[in-house]
């Protein structure tokens, strides 16, 4: 029913090194994300730049989608990746969800059959709009997305303002905690050690 697209093509400029290579209990974060995705679907793709070196620690049958014009932002990358998808739904995930858990994502999957036909995305809410990089999109949204890009828009939030999006209820919002900076990573380390709350 679904495919999974993992975004791993950014510069990680705020982190200072590739976020995909954050180590969690001896495993790279991208590797952890990939293996969780494989529990959800047999069709898992990693969207990345031409100079990536992730094949050295991922399974030999990993499917990579190489961005022809990298570093243009996640919306451009998503549009390119979506052209490879044939299933009705695609789960979009960033590579830096440090607390990603299979059980939470599987609970999301159960909601898809009840989503209205007019809905193009099922996404968690955010104080600034939608958690655009962590949720489900219909394969058929590609034409609308391309139209938005052709109009000069590279913002997920602006694109989705004109679309029907259904809120996704998240039981454990820690799964949406992403590591963009060394401070984010330090906060995660402190949480893991002492059980403090993430926000």
N, C-alpha and C positions, 0 to 999 in steps of 0.2 A: 504493500500500500504506500510506503514511503521510501524515499532515498534520503541520504544525509550528505550535506555539504559542510565541510569544515574550512573556515577561513584561516589561512596561515601564510598570507602573502604581504603582510604589512612590514614597515621598517622597524617597528618597536623602538622608535626614537626616544620616547619618554622613559622606557625601561633601561636603555643603554646597552642591551643585548637582546638576542632573539627570544621573545616570550615563549615560543614553542619549545625552547630548550630549558625552561625552568624544570628543575629536578624535584620530584615529589616521591619520597620513599624509594629512591633509586631508579625512578622511571621518569623519562621526559614527559612534560605536560601534554605535548601533542600525541605522544604514544598512548597515554592514558585516555585522552579524548577519543582517539581512533578506536581503541578496543571497546569503549563504552558504546560508540556508534555502531560497531559491528554486532553488538548484542541486540540492536534495534532493527537493523536492516542488512541485507546482503549487498546493497548498493551504497557504498560509502566512497565519497570523493574528497580529496584534499585540494583546495584551491590555493595555489602558491605561485611564487615568482620563478622565472627561468633559472635563477642561480641557487635554488634550494638544494640542500644536501640531506633531506630527511629520509631518503631511501636507505641510508646506512643503518637505521635502527627500526624501520617499519617492515612488515611482512613483504615478501617479494611480489605478492599479487596486489599490493596497494595501488589504487587508481588515483593518479595525479591529474589535475587539470591545470595547465600552465596558462597564466594570464598573458595575453599578447601585449598588453599595455599595463605593466604593473605599477603599483603605487598611485593609482588614480582614485583610491577610496573604495570602501566596501560595497557601495551600491553598484559601481561599475564591475567589480569582481563578481558580485552575485549575479548580475545579468549575464555575464559570460558563462558562469558555471551552470546557470539555469538552462542554458541551451543544450546541455548534455543530459538533462533529466527527462525521463519518460514516465515516471510514476505520477499519480495524481497529486501527491503532496511531497514536499521536500522540507526536511528539518535543517534549518541553518544554525550552525554553532560556531562561535569563535574558538580559537585554540587556547584561550587564556582563562577558561572557567576552572579555577583551581579546586573548587569544591563539587564539581559535577558528579552526580550520582545516578546510576542506572535506574533505581527504583522511582525516583522523582520523574524522570523523563518517561518511563513506562506509564505512569499515571496520566501524563499529558496525552499520550497516544490514545487512551480510551475516550478522549473527548472528541476526536476527529469525526466519528460518524454522525455526531449531533450538530455539527457546524452547518449553518445555512449555505445554500448554493451561491448566494450573493457575496459571501465572505471570501476575501482573497488571502487573509492571513489570520492566524491564531497566535497572539503574542502577549507576553506579560506586560503589564503597565509599568510606567516609570514616571518619576516626578516631572520629567520634561516631555513626556509623551508615551512612546512605546519602547520596550526592550527589543529593538529591531533585529539584533544579531542572534537572538536566542529564542527561536520559535518556528512555527510552521507557515509555509507559503504554498498556495496552489501553483502547480506547474503553469496553469493558464494565465497567471499574472504577468507573464513575460512580455506580452504585447503592451500592456499598460506601463510596465517598467521601461521598456524601450522608448515609448512615447515621451515619458518623463525625462529620460536621459537626452533624447534628441532635442528637447526643449531647453537644455542647459542645466538641468537639475542634477545634483549629485548627492542630495540629502535624502536618506530614508524617511525622516520625519515629514518632509515636505511632500514626498511622493504619497505617503500613506494618508495624508490629510484628505485627499480626494477619493479615498478608497474605503470599502467596507472592511473593517477589522474587528474581530471579536476578542475581547479580553481573555487571557489565559490565566486561570487561577493557579498560583504556585503555592504548594504547601510549605516547602522549605526554601525560602528566598536566598539562603546561602548559596544555592547552586548558581545564582546569577552574579556572584561576586567574582569580578575579573581583575586580573593583575596587570595594570598598565604602567606602574611606576615602582621603583625600589621601596617606596613607602607602603604601597599596597602589599608587596611581598612580605615586608617586615611585619605588617599588621596580621597577615595570615599566619606567619611563623609564631607570633605572640599568641594568637588565638589557638593554634594547634597545641601549644605548650601549656597554656593556662586556662583555656576554655572561655576566654572573653568573647563578648558579642561582636559579630561583624556588622557593619552598617555601610 
